[in-house]
């Protein structure tokens, strides 16, 4: 074969490369349109039956020289790229997406800024049991300059016979303590009908893991002008978590803090499995601040300090943990709450590590 003939063949290969590119691009645009239609219809973007049917049709028409396995690999990559285009389009549309808003959202809780680079701490008892108990924790937290206090008034429990919280009385106690100690209080609300009343008593509405996909509650929280701390569901994917936040922001409330609190896996060494990698993923893909609840993710007092250090080191905007004057007699989750001596060691070491990083 002469050099001229070889050059002609190479030229033809380059022409075909561009033809393939043109066809792949055309296919990508069609896939985008299909994705938009599926989204309006509420249909899952990935259809394995449809993919298998297309792949079988392609393989039936393969006349070589490529092996069937090679053709299958090539087209599966094309299918995968098409699905990624649809997912990217979906993310672009989300109001919580960093593509929609590149700059960080800063949540203001009574003057405490969340998401501005200064890492914060939320501490408090699992459940509000009395004024004395809650005030004691608030006083201890204030010793270390903390101004964000958590406490459960409505407690969704696995067993219907466990302590369910004091309800409205618990919110009233939180309000009294907040006023006396100049603190902001965070408490979980489980019923959309309670949102309006709760706004009179608390500074941040917490939506717990079991209610992450309680869509009416999410919309109710989004309709008021109160910051919302949204916890990741027990078995929720990051995509599901982000979409839960989208329900809130779509109602006009962008004051949202995402909270990674561990997910359920087969591991039994801890109460849940702390998905620490979720922190940078959420920080990259959304503009919302991200907290880590080290208490519920581990369920073990001996792991609260190292996990909190890991959360802060990886870029979390803050850490949440539970503190009780006497955990042994706590009405809920006694095994995972710190007493005051343990809390002193915990917060002192965390603040020291923050100072070293600065």
Buried (B, 14 or more C-beta within 10 A) or exposed (E): EEEEEEEEEEEEEEEEEEEEEEEEEEBBEEBBEBBBEBBEEEEEBEBEEEBEEBBEEBEEEBEEEEEEEEBBEEBEEBBEEBBEBBBEBBBEEBBBBBEBBEEBBBBEBBEBBBBBEEBBBBBBBBBBBBBEBBBBBBBBBBEBEBBBBBBBBBBBBEEEEBBBBBEBEBBBBBBBBBEEBEBBBBBBBBBBEBBEEBBEBBBBBBBBBBBBBBEEBBBBBBBBEBBBBBBBBBEBEBEEBBBBBBBBBBBEBBBBBBBBBBBEEEEEEBBBBBBBEBBEBBBEBBBBBBBBBBBBBBBBBEBBBEBBBBBBEBEBBBBBBBBBBEBEEBBBBEEBBBBBEBBBEBBEBBBEBBEEEE
